[in-house]
Amino acid sequence: MITATDSRPDLETILTSFDTAYAWNYDGVKDGLRALYAKAKTNQWDADVELDWNIEVDPESEIMPRCVSTLAEFGPVAKLTDAERARLGHAELSFLMSNFLHGEQGAMIVASQLVSAAPWADAKLYASTQTMDEARHVEVFHRYTSEKLEWEWPANSDLKALLDATIQDSRWDIKYIGMQIVLEGVAMAAFGTMYQICDEPLLKGLLFNVMRDESRHVAFGVQSLRGFYDDMPENERRDREDFLIWSCEMMRNRLVGEELADVMGWDRANLREAMLTSPVSRATRAMLFSRIVPNLKRLGLLTPRVREALIAMDLMQFENSDPEQQEKDFGLN
């Protein structure tokens, strides 16, 4: 159930229900989580100290190279004036950053739920640090979107659907799948791509610091779920497959960005069709799943049924990539 109030149109409440677990064994009972918690403690950072918010940013400048836009091959783009291209670039970046912001709020809520729901003391300790991380991410993405880009978009409907489903599900491992594996996996790949091609110093510094946190968050999901599905009954495993396939479909759709058509006076259906079929757009989406697919394989969740669904969505190209090596290449480890 989702409700809003007339007095607070900016406030939305959803009904949640999940088991809260005490974990009375305070010794390390899940390999790697205590070390991850120790790393999280030493890597906390203050956005006011680490980032120079005095840097001036022109929101219609070429913050992200327009030649790498997934809309570059869309027919109407070729007819735009220079001013219209600047407007489109501004819209694309603000849309992307706004949905990062909304995703980070969802991640903050899920992390806080895992403090209660996770069945190991080490996981509760780590989820507590992630809740703080996500609060900091909400802070920096909101500040950049509102102060520098001066344009904040509402949450994309597909992203919102996945956030709602993850927050409302009563099973703790589904919260891990939806957030730590799928949402955080796509976010890490997106941040990495933006970091590589962006020259704007404030955004580049913001992304690097956020990526350091997110690399731990994905590792938290993988380490927590490792071995959990090995002996799961077939009917329960199939439930996880259903949720995983749906989650990947929601994230694939969220990357289409058909809302941009409204700003530019284009037809949404035409833009959606172009984005789903464009070779550049398809390659970009597959790359953004480059951390998800290898991790599903590690967890035993890349079952024949899930594999078939991801192939149909054209998201399997990076099955054998090495997420840890990618993080080392960025200097995150």
Phi and psi in degrees as GROMACS dihedral restraints (atoms count N, CA, C in turn):
[ dihedral_restraints ]
;  ai    aj    ak    al  type     phi  dphi    fc
    3     4     5     6     1  -121.5    20    10
    4     5     6     7     1   131.3    20    10
    6     7     8     9     1  -133.1    20    10
    7     8     9    10     1   156.1    20    10
    9    10    11    12     1  -135.8    20    10
   10    11    12    13     1   159.9    20    10
   12    13    14    15     1  -114.2    20    10
   13    14    15    16     1   147.6    20    10
   15    16    17    18     1   -63.7    20    10
   16    17    18    19     1   -33.1    20    10
   18    19    20    21     1   -77.5    20    10
   19    20    21    22     1   -22.4    20    10
   21    22    23    24     1  -131.6    20    10
   22    23    24    25     1    76.2    20    10
   24    25    26    27     1   -63.9    20    10
   25    26    27    28     1   -17.2    20    10
   27    28    29    30     1   -86.0    20    10
   28    29    30    31     1    -3.3    20    10
   30    31    32    33     1  -111.3    20    10
   31    32    33    34     1   126.6    20    10
   33    34    35    36     1  -125.1    20    10
   34    35    36    37     1   133.6    20    10
   36    37    38    39     1  -116.4    20    10
   37    38    39    40     1   142.7    20    10
   39    40    41    42     1  -127.7    20    10
   40    41    42    43     1   147.5    20    10
   42    43    44    45     1   -83.1    20    10
   43    44    45    46     1   127.3    20    10
   45    46    47    48     1  -123.8    20    10
   46    47    48    49     1   153.0    20    10
   48    49    50    51     1  -155.6    20    10
   49    50    51    52     1   121.4    20    10
   51    52    53    54     1  -155.3    20    10
   52    53    54    55     1   157.8    20    10
   54    55    56    57     1   -73.3    20    10
   55    56    57    58     1   133.9    20    10
   57    58    59    60     1   -97.0    20    10
   58    59    60    61     1   129.6    20    10
   60    61    62    63     1  -115.7    20    10
   61    62    63    64     1   126.7    20    10
   63    64    65    66     1   -78.1    20    10
   64    65    66    67     1   141.8    20    10
   66    67    68    69     1  -122.4    20    10
   67    68    69    70     1    99.2    20    10
   69    70    71    72     1   -82.0    20    10
   70    71    72    73     1   -11.0    20    10
   72    73    74    75     1   -90.3    20    10
   73    74    75    76     1   104.4    20    10
   75    76    77    78     1   -89.4    20    10
   76    77    78    79     1    -3.5    20    10
   78    79    80    81     1   -76.2    20    10
   79    80    81    82     1   161.2    20    10
   81    82    83    84     1   -61.8    20    10
   82    83    84    85     1   118.1    20    10
   84    85    86    87     1  -122.7    20    10
   85    86    87    88     1     3.5    20    10
   87    88    89    90     1  -137.3    20    10
   88    89    90    91     1   115.7    20    10
   90    91    92    93     1   -52.8    20    10
   91    92    93    94     1   129.5    20    10
   93    94    95    96     1    92.1    20    10
   94    95    96    97     1   -21.6    20    10
   96    97    98    99     1   -71.4    20    10
   97    98    99   100     1   -35.4    20    10
   99   100   101   102     1   -65.4    20    10
  100   101   102   103     1   -39.9    20    10
  102   103   104   105     1   -65.9    20    10
  103   104   105   106     1   -36.6    20    10
  105   106   107   108     1   -66.1    20    10
  106   107   108   109     1   -38.7    20    10
  108   109   110   111     1   -63.8    20    10
  109   110   111   112     1   -42.2    20    10
  111   112   113   114     1   -62.7    20    10
  112   113   114   115     1   -40.2    20    10
  114   115   116   117     1   -65.5    20    10
  115   116   117   118     1   -39.7    20    10
  117   118   119   120     1   -62.6    20    10
  118   119   120   121     1   -38.2    20    10
  120   121   122   123     1   -63.7    20    10
  121   122   123   124     1   -40.7    20    10
  123   124   125   126     1   -79.9    20    10
  124   125   126   127     1   -17.7    20    10
  126   127   128   129     1  -103.0    20    10
  127   128   129   130     1    14.8    20    10
  129   130   131   132     1   -65.6    20    10
  130   131   132   133     1   147.1    20    10
  132   133   134   135     1  -143.8    20    10
  133   134   135   136     1   157.0    20    10
  135   136   137   138     1  -110.1    20    10
  136   137   138   139     1   120.2    20    10
  138   139   140   141     1   -61.8    20    10
  139   140   141   142     1   -28.9    20    10
  141   142   143   144     1   -73.9    20    10
  142   143   144   145     1   -23.1    20    10
  144   145   146   147     1   -93.7    20    10
  145   146   147   148     1   -44.5    20    10
  147   148   149   150     1   -78.3    20    10
  148   149   150   151     1   -25.6    20    10
  150   151   152   153     1  -117.1    20    10
  151   152   153   154     1   140.4    20    10
  153   154   155   156     1   -93.7    20    10
  154   155   156   157     1    95.2    20    10
  156   157   158   159     1   -77.1    20    10
  157   158   159   160     1    -2.1    20    10
  159   160   161   162     1   -81.6    20    10
  160   161   162   163     1   -10.8    20    10
  162   163   164   165     1   -62.1    20    10
  163   164   165   166     1   129.6    20    10
  165   166   167   168     1   -82.8    20    10
  166   167   168   169     1   137.8    20    10
  168   169   170   171     1  -128.3    20    10
  169   170   171   172     1   124.0    20    10
  171   172   173   174     1   -88.6    20    10
  172   173   174   175     1   111.2    20    10
  174   175   176   177     1   -64.3    20    10
  175   176   177   178     1   -18.2    20    10
  177   178   179   180     1  -104.6    20    10
  178   179   180   181     1    11.2    20    10
  180   181   182   183     1   -80.9    20    10
  181   182   183   184     1   173.2    20    10
  183   184   185   186     1   -84.6    20    10
  184   185   186   187     1    69.6    20    10
  186   187   188   189     1   -63.1    20    10
  187   188   189   190     1   -43.6    20    10
  189   190   191   192     1  -111.9    20    10
  190   191   192   193     1   130.6    20    10
  192   193   194   195     1   -53.9    20    10
  193   194   195   196     1   125.7    20    10
  195   196   197   198     1   -68.2    20    10
  196   197   198   199     1   -20.9    20    10
  198   199   200   201     1   -68.7    20    10
  199   200   201   202     1   -19.2    20    10
  201   202   203   204     1   -99.1    20    10
  202   203   204   205     1     4.5    20    10
  204   205   206   207     1   -62.5    20    10
  205   206   207   208     1   138.3    20    10
  207   208   209   210     1   -68.6    20    10
  208   209   210   211     1   -11.6    20    10
  210   211   212   213     1   -91.2    20    10
  211   212   213   214     1    -0.2    20    10
  213   214   215   216     1   -58.2    20    10
  214   215   216   217     1   -31.5    20    10
  216   217   218   219     1   -92.7    20    10
  217   218   219   220     1    -1.0    20    10
  219   220   221   222     1   -73.6    20    10
  220   221   222   223     1   125.2    20    10
  222   223   224   225     1   -46.3    20    10
  223   224   225   226     1   -51.3    20    10
  225   226   227   228     1   -60.7    20    10
  226   227   228   229     1   -21.0    20    10
  228   229   230   231     1   -63.2    20    10
  229   230   231   232     1   -36.3    20    10
  231   232   233   234     1   -63.0    20    10
  232   233   234   235     1   -21.9    20    10
  234   235   236   237     1   -92.6    20    10
  235   236   237   238     1    -1.1    20    10
  237   238   239   240     1   -75.6    20    10
  238   239   240   241     1   147.0    20    10
  240   241   242   243     1   -75.8    20    10
  241   242   243   244     1   170.0    20    10
  243   244   245   246     1   -59.4    20    10
  244   245   246   247     1   -40.9    20    10
  246   247   248   249     1   -65.4    20    10
  247   248   249   250     1   -39.1    20    10
  249   250   251   252     1   -68.9    20    10
  250   251   252   253     1   -35.8    20    10
  252   253   254   255     1   -64.9    20    10
  253   254   255   256     1   -39.2    20    10
  255   256   257   258     1   -63.4    20    10
  256   257   258   259     1   -41.2    20    10
  258   259   260   261     1   -62.6    20    10
  259   260   261   262     1   -42.3    20    10
  261   262   263   264     1   -63.9    20    10
  262   263   264   265     1   -43.9    20    10
  264   265   266   267     1   -61.0    20    10
  265   266   267   268     1   -41.5    20    10
  267   268   269   270     1   -61.4    20    10
  268   269   270   271     1   -44.5    20    10
  270   271   272   273     1   -64.6    20    10
  271   272   273   274     1   -44.2    20    10
  273   274   275   276     1   -60.2    20    10
  274   275   276   277     1   -48.7    20    10
  276   277   278   279     1   -68.7    20    10
  277   278   279   280     1   -42.1    20    10
  279   280   281   282     1   -66.9    20    10
  280   281   282   283     1   -36.9    20    10
  282   283   284   285     1   -62.8    20    10
  283   284   285   286     1   -45.5    20    10
  285   286   287   288     1   -63.2    20    10
  286   287   288   289     1   -48.1    20    10
  288   289   290   291     1   -68.1    20    10
  289   290   291   292     1   -35.1    20    10
  291   292   293   294     1   -63.4    20    10
  292   293   294   295     1   -40.8    20    10
  294   295   296   297     1   -75.8    20    10
  295   296   297   298     1   -26.8    20    10
  297   298   299   300     1   -60.4    20    10
  298   299   300   301     1   -45.9    20    10
  300   301   302   303     1   -56.6    20    10
  301   302   303   304     1   -50.0    20    10
  303   304   305   306     1   -65.3    20    10
  304   305   306   307     1   -38.5    20    10
  306   307   308   309     1   -63.3    20    10
  307   308   309   310     1   -37.1    20    10
  309   310   311   312     1   -67.5    20    10
  310   311   312   313     1   -35.8    20    10
  312   313   314   315     1   -64.1    20    10
  313   314   315   316     1   -42.3    20    10
  315   316   317   318     1   -60.1    20    10
  316   317   318   319     1   -40.9    20    10
  318   319   320   321     1   -64.2    20    10
  319   320   321   322     1   -37.9    20    10
  321   322   323   324     1   -62.0    20    10
  322   323   324   325     1   -42.5    20    10
  324   325   326   327     1   -65.7    20    10
  325   326   327   328     1   -45.7    20    10
  327   328   329   330     1   -64.6    20    10
  328   329   330   331     1   -42.7    20    10
  330   331   332   333     1   -59.5    20    10
  331   332   333   334     1   -40.8    20    10
  333   334   335   336     1   -65.5    20    10
  334   335   336   337     1   -33.8    20    10
  336   337   338   339     1   -67.1    20    10
  337   338   339   340     1   -37.8    20    10
  339   340   341   342     1   -67.5    20    10
  340   341   342   343     1   -25.9    20    10
  342   343   344   345     1   -57.8    20    10
  343   344   345   346     1   -38.8    20    10
  345   346   347   348     1   -82.9    20    10
  346   347   348   349     1   -40.9    20    10
  348   349   350   351     1   -91.6    20    10
  349   350   351   352     1   -26.6    20    10
  351   352   353   354     1   -60.6    20    10
  352   353   354   355     1   140.8    20    10
  354   355   356   357     1   -89.0    20    10
  355   356   357   358     1     5.6    20    10
  357   358   359   360     1  -126.5    20    10
  358   359   360   361     1   144.8    20    10
  360   361   362   363     1   -61.3    20    10
  361   362   363   364     1   -41.2    20    10
  363   364   365   366     1   -61.3    20    10
  364   365   366   367     1   -38.1    20    10
  366   367   368   369     1   -66.9    20    10
  367   368   369   370     1   -37.0    20    10
  369   370   371   372     1   -65.2    20    10
  370   371   372   373     1   -41.7    20    10
  372   373   374   375     1   -60.6    20    10
  373   374   375   376     1   -47.1    20    10
  375   376   377   378     1   -67.8    20    10
  376   377   378   379     1   -42.7    20    10
  378   379   380   381     1   -59.4    20    10
  379   380   381   382     1   -30.4    20    10
  381   382   383   384     1   -63.6    20    10
  382   383   384   385     1   -42.1    20    10
  384   385   386   387     1   -69.6    20    10
  385   386   387   388     1   -34.6    20    10
  387   388   389   390     1   -67.0    20    10
  388   389   390   391     1   -35.7    20    10
  390   391   392   393     1   -58.0    20    10
  391   392   393   394     1   -41.8    20    10
  393   394   395   396     1   -67.1    20    10
  394   395   396   397     1   -41.8    20    10
  396   397   398   399     1   -55.6    20    10
  397   398   399   400     1   -48.1    20    10
  399   400   401   402     1   -67.0    20    10
  400   401   402   403     1   -34.2    20    10
  402   403   404   405     1   -60.6    20    10
  403   404   405   406     1   -42.1    20    10
  405   406   407   408     1   -65.1    20    10
  406   407   408   409     1   -37.2    20    10
  408   409   410   411     1   -68.1    20    10
  409   410   411   412     1   -39.9    20    10
  411   412   413   414     1   -58.3    20    10
  412   413   414   415     1   -44.2    20    10
  414   415   416   417     1   -57.4    20    10
  415   416   417   418     1   -51.5    20    10
  417   418   419   420     1   -74.7    20    10
  418   419   420   421     1   -36.8    20    10
  420   421   422   423     1   -69.6    20    10
  421   422   423   424     1   -38.5    20    10
  423   424   425   426     1   -65.5    20    10
  424   425   426   427     1   -41.6    20    10
  426   427   428   429     1   -65.4    20    10
  427   428   429   430     1   -42.7    20    10
  429   430   431   432     1   -68.0    20    10
  430   431   432   433     1   -42.0    20    10
  432   433   434   435     1   -66.3    20    10
  433   434   435   436     1   -43.2    20    10
  435   436   437   438     1   -82.6    20    10
  436   437   438   439     1   -41.4    20    10
  438   439   440   441     1   -86.1    20    10
  439   440   441   442     1   -37.5    20    10
  441   442   443   444     1   -98.6    20    10
  442   443   444   445     1   -44.5    20    10
  444   445   446   447     1   -88.8    20    10
  445   446   447   448     1   -24.1    20    10
  447   448   449   450     1    54.9    20    10
  448   449   450   451     1    39.2    20    10
  450   451   452   453     1  -160.3    20    10
  451   452   453   454     1   111.7    20    10
  453   454   455   456     1  -119.4    20    10
  454   455   456   457     1   128.2    20    10
  456   457   458   459     1   -96.9    20    10
  457   458   459   460     1   153.7    20    10
  459   460   461   462     1   -70.0    20    10
  460   461   462   463     1   166.0    20    10
  462   463   464   465     1   -65.6    20    10
  463   464   465   466     1   135.8    20    10
  465   466   467   468     1   -59.0    20    10
  466   467   468   469     1   139.7    20    10
  468   469   470   471     1   -63.2    20    10
  469   470   471   472     1   -34.9    20    10
  471   472   473   474     1   -71.9    20    10
  472   473   474   475     1   -41.3    20    10
  474   475   476   477     1   -60.5    20    10
  475   476   477   478     1   -45.4    20    10
  477   478   479   480     1   -61.7    20    10
  478   479   480   481     1   -39.5    20    10
  480   481   482   483     1   -62.5    20    10
  481   482   483   484     1   -41.4    20    10
  483   484   485   486     1   -69.5    20    10
  484   485   486   487     1   -40.9    20    10
  486   487   488   489     1   -60.2    20    10
  487   488   489   490     1   -47.5    20    10
  489   490   491   492     1   -59.3    20    10
  490   491   492   493     1   -46.9    20    10
  492   493   494   495     1   -63.6    20    10
  493   494   495   496     1   -39.7    20    10
  495   496   497   498     1   -69.0    20    10
  496   497   498   499     1   -42.9    20    10
  498   499   500   501     1   -67.9    20    10
  499   500   501   502     1   -37.1    20    10
  501   502   503   504     1   -85.3    20    10
  502   503   504   505     1   -19.2    20    10
  504   505   506   507     1   -67.3    20    10
  505   506   507   508     1   139.1    20    10
  507   508   509   510     1   -81.5    20    10
  508   509   510   511     1   -13.8    20    10
  510   511   512   513     1   -90.7    20    10
  511   512   513   514     1   127.0    20    10
  513   514   515   516     1   -63.4    20    10
  514   515   516   517     1   -34.8    20    10
  516   517   518   519     1   -72.4    20    10
  517   518   519   520     1   -27.2    20    10
  519   520   521   522     1   -66.6    20    10
  520   521   522   523     1   -35.2    20    10
  522   523   524   525     1   -63.5    20    10
  523   524   525   526     1   -39.8    20    10
  525   526   527   528     1   -62.7    20    10
  526   527   528   529     1   -46.9    20    10
  528   529   530   531     1   -61.4    20    10
  529   530   531   532     1   -50.8    20    10
  531   532   533   534     1   -63.8    20    10
  532   533   534   535     1   -42.1    20    10
  534   535   536   537     1   -95.5    20    10
  535   536   537   538     1   -60.8    20    10
  537   538   539   540     1   -68.4    20    10
  538   539   540   541     1   -35.3    20    10
  540   541   542   543     1   -91.4    20    10
  541   542   543   544     1   -52.6    20    10
  543   544   545   546     1   -83.8    20    10
  544   545   546   547     1   -62.8    20    10
  546   547   548   549     1   -63.6    20    10
  547   548   549   550     1   -47.5    20    10
  549   550   551   552     1   -68.9    20    10
  550   551   552   553     1   -32.6    20    10
  552   553   554   555     1   -63.7    20    10
  553   554   555   556     1   -46.5    20    10
  555   556   557   558     1   -64.4    20    10
  556   557   558   559     1   -41.5    20    10
  558   559   560   561     1   -60.6    20    10
  559   560   561   562     1   -43.9    20    10
  561   562   563   564     1   -60.1    20    10
  562   563   564   565     1   -44.6    20    10
  564   565   566   567     1   -65.8    20    10
  565   566   567   568     1   -40.5    20    10
  567   568   569   570     1   -65.8    20    10
  568   569   570   571     1   -44.5    20    10
  570   571   572   573     1   -60.8    20    10
  571   572   573   574     1   -42.4    20    10
  573   574   575   576     1   -62.7    20    10
  574   575   576   577     1   -42.5    20    10
  576   577   578   579     1   -63.9    20    10
  577   578   579   580     1   -45.9    20    10
  579   580   581   582     1   -63.2    20    10
  580   581   582   583     1   -40.8    20    10
  582   583   584   585     1   -60.3    20    10
  583   584   585   586     1   -38.8    20    10
  585   586   587   588     1   -68.9    20    10
  586   587   588   589     1   -34.8    20    10
  588   589   590   591     1  -104.5    20    10
  589   590   591   592     1    -5.2    20    10
  591   592   593   594     1   -92.6    20    10
  592   593   594   595     1   137.3    20    10
  594   595   596   597     1  -109.3    20    10
  595   596   597   598     1    -8.4    20    10
  597   598   599   600     1   -70.9    20    10
  598   599   600   601     1   117.8    20    10
  600   601   602   603     1   -63.6    20    10
  601   602   603   604     1   -37.1    20    10
  603   604   605   606     1   -67.1    20    10
  604   605   606   607     1   -47.2    20    10
  606   607   608   609     1   -64.7    20    10
  607   608   609   610     1   -38.7    20    10
  609   610   611   612     1   -63.2    20    10
  610   611   612   613     1   -43.7    20    10
  612   613   614   615     1   -66.7    20    10
  613   614   615   616     1   -39.3    20    10
  615   616   617   618     1   -59.5    20    10
  616   617   618   619     1   -48.7    20    10
  618   619   620   621     1   -63.4    20    10
  619   620   621   622     1   -40.6    20    10
  621   622   623   624     1   -62.7    20    10
  622   623   624   625     1   -45.5    20    10
  624   625   626   627     1   -66.5    20    10
  625   626   627   628     1   -39.3    20    10
  627   628   629   630     1   -66.0    20    10
  628   629   630   631     1   -40.2    20    10
  630   631   632   633     1   -61.8    20    10
  631   632   633   634     1   -35.2    20    10
  633   634   635   636     1   -60.4    20    10
  634   635   636   637     1   -39.4    20    10
  636   637   638   639     1   -70.6    20    10
  637   638   639   640     1   -46.5    20    10
  639   640   641   642     1   -64.3    20    10
  640   641   642   643     1   -32.0    20    10
  642   643   644   645     1   -61.8    20    10
  643   644   645   646     1   -35.9    20    10
  645   646   647   648     1   -70.1    20    10
  646   647   648   649     1   -37.1    20    10
  648   649   650   651     1   -64.5    20    10
  649   650   651   652     1   -42.1    20    10
  651   652   653   654     1   -65.1    20    10
  652   653   654   655     1   -42.4    20    10
  654   655   656   657     1   -61.3    20    10
  655   656   657   658     1   -36.3    20    10
  657   658   659   660     1   -59.0    20    10
  658   659   660   661     1   -44.0    20    10
  660   661   662   663     1   -65.4    20    10
  661   662   663   664     1   -45.4    20    10
  663   664   665   666     1   -64.8    20    10
  664   665   666   667     1   -45.8    20    10
  666   667   668   669     1   -67.0    20    10
  667   668   669   670     1   -36.0    20    10
  669   670   671   672     1   -70.1    20    10
  670   671   672   673     1   -37.5    20    10
  672   673   674   675     1   -92.6    20    10
  673   674   675   676     1    -8.3    20    10
  675   676   677   678     1   -59.1    20    10
  676   677   678   679     1   123.4    20    10
  678   679   680   681     1    85.3    20    10
  679   680   681   682     1   -10.9    20    10
  681   682   683   684     1   -67.2    20    10
  682   683   684   685     1   -31.1    20    10
  684   685   686   687     1   -96.4    20    10
  685   686   687   688     1     1.1    20    10
  687   688   689   690     1   -60.3    20    10
  688   689   690   691     1   -42.6    20    10
  690   691   692   693     1  -115.6    20    10
  691   692   693   694     1    21.6    20    10
  693   694   695   696     1   -71.2    20    10
  694   695   696   697     1   136.5    20    10
  696   697   698   699     1   -55.5    20    10
  697   698   699   700     1   148.9    20    10
  699   700   701   702     1   -58.7    20    10
  700   701   702   703     1   -39.9    20    10
  702   703   704   705     1   -66.9    20    10
  703   704   705   706     1   -36.2    20    10
  705   706   707   708     1   -72.3    20    10
  706   707   708   709     1   -38.6    20    10
  708   709   710   711     1   -62.4    20    10
  709   710   711   712     1   -39.2    20    10
  711   712   713   714     1   -64.1    20    10
  712   713   714   715     1   -35.6    20    10
  714   715   716   717     1   -58.7    20    10
  715   716   717   718     1   -42.6    20    10
  717   718   719   720     1   -66.7    20    10
  718   719   720   721     1   -38.6    20    10
  720   721   722   723     1   -61.8    20    10
  721   722   723   724     1   -44.3    20    10
  723   724   725   726     1   -58.5    20    10
  724   725   726   727     1   -47.5    20    10
  726   727   728   729     1   -64.9    20    10
  727   728   729   730     1   -40.9    20    10
  729   730   731   732     1   -65.1    20    10
  730   731   732   733     1   -45.4    20    10
  732   733   734   735     1   -61.8    20    10
  733   734   735   736     1   -45.8    20    10
  735   736   737   738     1   -62.5    20    10
  736   737   738   739     1   -42.0    20    10
  738   739   740   741     1   -60.6    20    10
  739   740   741   742     1   -43.8    20    10
  741   742   743   744     1   -66.0    20    10
  742   743   744   745     1   -36.8    20    10
  744   745   746   747     1   -64.6    20    10
  745   746   747   748     1   -41.1    20    10
  747   748   749   750     1   -63.0    20    10
  748   749   750   751     1   -42.1    20    10
  750   751   752   753     1   -70.6    20    10
  751   752   753   754     1   -35.7    20    10
  753   754   755   756     1   -60.4    20    10
  754   755   756   757     1   -45.6    20    10
  756   757   758   759     1   -66.6    20    10
  757   758   759   760     1   -38.0    20    10
  759   760   761   762     1   -61.5    20    10
  760   761   762   763     1   -27.6    20    10
  762   763   764   765     1   -80.3    20    10
  763   764   765   766     1    -6.7    20    10
  765   766   767   768     1   -71.0    20    10
  766   767   768   769     1   -43.9    20    10
  768   769   770   771     1    69.1    20    10
  769   770   771   772     1    41.6    20    10
  771   772   773   774     1   -67.2    20    10
  772   773   774   775     1   -15.5    20    10
  774   775   776   777     1   -60.6    20    10
  775   776   777   778     1   -25.0    20    10
  777   778   779   780     1   -61.9    20    10
  778   779   780   781     1   -25.0    20    10
  780   781   782   783     1   -60.5    20    10
  781   782   783   784     1   -34.9    20    10
  783   784   785   786     1   -63.7    20    10
  784   785   786   787     1   -37.5    20    10
  786   787   788   789     1   -69.9    20    10
  787   788   789   790     1   -37.2    20    10
  789   790   791   792     1   -94.7    20    10
  790   791   792   793     1    -0.8    20    10
  792   793   794   795     1    76.2    20    10
  793   794   795   796     1    26.3    20    10
  795   796   797   798     1   -99.1    20    10
  796   797   798   799     1   167.7    20    10
  798   799   800   801     1   -83.6    20    10
  799   800   801   802     1   127.2    20    10
  801   802   803   804     1   -59.8    20    10
  802   803   804   805     1   -43.6    20    10
  804   805   806   807     1   -62.9    20    10
  805   806   807   808     1   -39.5    20    10
  807   808   809   810     1   -66.1    20    10
  808   809   810   811     1   -41.9    20    10
  810   811   812   813     1   -65.7    20    10
  811   812   813   814     1   -43.2    20    10
  813   814   815   816     1   -61.0    20    10
  814   815   816   817     1   -44.8    20    10
  816   817   818   819     1   -61.7    20    10
  817   818   819   820     1   -43.1    20    10
  819   820   821   822     1   -63.5    20    10
  820   821   822   823     1   -42.6    20    10
  822   823   824   825     1   -69.4    20    10
  823   824   825   826     1   -31.7    20    10
  825   826   827   828     1   -76.9    20    10
  826   827   828   829     1   -24.2    20    10
  828   829   830   831     1  -108.1    20    10
  829   830   831   832     1   -19.0    20    10
  831   832   833   834     1   -60.5    20    10
  832   833   834   835     1   130.6    20    10
  834   835   836   837     1   -56.9    20    10
  835   836   837   838     1   -40.3    20    10
  837   838   839   840     1   -65.0    20    10
  838   839   840   841     1   -45.3    20    10
  840   841   842   843     1   -64.8    20    10
  841   842   843   844     1   -41.8    20    10
  843   844   845   846     1   -64.4    20    10
  844   845   846   847     1   -41.6    20    10
  846   847   848   849     1   -65.5    20    10
  847   848   849   850     1   -37.6    20    10
  849   850   851   852     1   -64.8    20    10
  850   851   852   853     1   -44.7    20    10
  852   853   854   855     1   -62.5    20    10
  853   854   855   856     1   -42.6    20    10
  855   856   857   858     1   -61.7    20    10
  856   857   858   859     1   -41.5    20    10
  858   859   860   861     1   -63.4    20    10
  859   860   861   862     1   -35.9    20    10
  861   862   863   864     1   -71.3    20    10
  862   863   864   865     1   -12.7    20    10
  864   865   866   867     1   -98.6    20    10
  865   866   867   868     1    11.0    20    10
  867   868   869   870     1   -68.5    20    10
  868   869   870   871     1   -17.7    20    10
  870   871   872   873     1   -96.1    20    10
  871   872   873   874     1   -26.6    20    10
  873   874   875   876     1   -71.4    20    10
  874   875   876   877     1   -51.2    20    10
  876   877   878   879     1   -61.9    20    10
  877   878   879   880     1   -48.0    20    10
  879   880   881   882     1   -60.5    20    10
  880   881   882   883     1   -35.2    20    10
  882   883   884   885     1   -71.6    20    10
  883   884   885   886     1   -35.3    20    10
  885   886   887   888     1   -61.3    20    10
  886   887   888   889     1   -38.7    20    10
  888   889   890   891     1   -63.1    20    10
  889   890   891   892     1   -42.9    20    10
  891   892   893   894     1   -61.7    20    10
  892   893   894   895     1   -34.9    20    10
  894   895   896   897     1   -88.0    20    10
  895   896   897   898     1    -1.4    20    10
  897   898   899   900     1    76.2    20    10
  898   899   900   901     1    18.3    20    10
  900   901   902   903     1   -99.3    20    10
  901   902   903   904     1    -3.6    20    10
  903   904   905   906     1   -87.2    20    10
  904   905   906   907     1    63.5    20    10
  906   907   908   909     1   -74.3    20    10
  907   908   909   910     1   165.6    20    10
  909   910   911   912     1   -53.1    20    10
  910   911   912   913     1   -37.5    20    10
  912   913   914   915     1   -68.9    20    10
  913   914   915   916     1   -43.7    20    10
  915   916   917   918     1   -67.4    20    10
  916   917   918   919     1   -41.3    20    10
  918   919   920   921     1   -58.4    20    10
  919   920   921   922     1   -45.7    20    10
  921   922   923   924     1   -60.1    20    10
  922   923   924   925     1   -42.0    20    10
  924   925   926   927     1   -66.3    20    10
  925   926   927   928     1   -41.3    20    10
  927   928   929   930     1   -69.8    20    10
  928   929   930   931     1   -34.2    20    10
  930   931   932   933     1   -63.3    20    10
  931   932   933   934     1   -43.1    20    10
  933   934   935   936     1   -62.3    20    10
  934   935   936   937     1   -31.0    20    10
  936   937   938   939     1   -87.9    20    10
  937   938   939   940     1     0.0    20    10
  939   940   941   942     1    63.2    20    10
  940   941   942   943     1    45.9    20    10
  942   943   944   945     1  -123.2    20    10
  943   944   945   946     1    17.0    20    10
  945   946   947   948     1  -103.5    20    10
  946   947   948   949     1     6.1    20    10
  948   949   950   951     1   -65.2    20    10
  949   950   951   952     1   -23.1    20    10
  951   952   953   954     1  -110.8    20    10
  952   953   954   955     1    32.9    20    10
  954   955   956   957     1   -55.4    20    10
  955   956   957   958     1   -37.2    20    10
  957   958   959   960     1  -104.1    20    10
  958   959   960   961     1    17.7    20    10
  960   961   962   963     1   -72.6    20    10
  961   962   963   964     1   164.4    20    10
  963   964   965   966     1  -117.1    20    10
  964   965   966   967     1    97.5    20    10
  966   967   968   969     1   -58.3    20    10
  967   968   969   970     1   -37.4    20    10
  969   970   971   972     1   -64.4    20    10
  970   971   972   973     1   -38.5    20    10
  972   973   974   975     1   -66.9    20    10
  973   974   975   976     1   -37.1    20    10
  975   976   977   978     1   -61.3    20    10
  976   977   978   979     1   -39.6    20    10
  978   979   980   981     1   -69.3    20    10
  979   980   981   982     1   -37.6    20    10
  981   982   983   984     1   -63.1    20    10
  982   983   984   985     1   -38.4    20    10
  984   985   986   987     1   -62.5    20    10
  985   986   987   988     1   -30.6    20    10
  987   988   989   990     1   -84.9    20    10
  988   989   990   991     1    -8.1    20    10
  990   991   992   993     1    76.8    20    10
  991   992   993   994     1    30.4    20    10
  993   994   995   996     1   -89.3    20    10
  994   995   996   997     1   -19.0    20    10
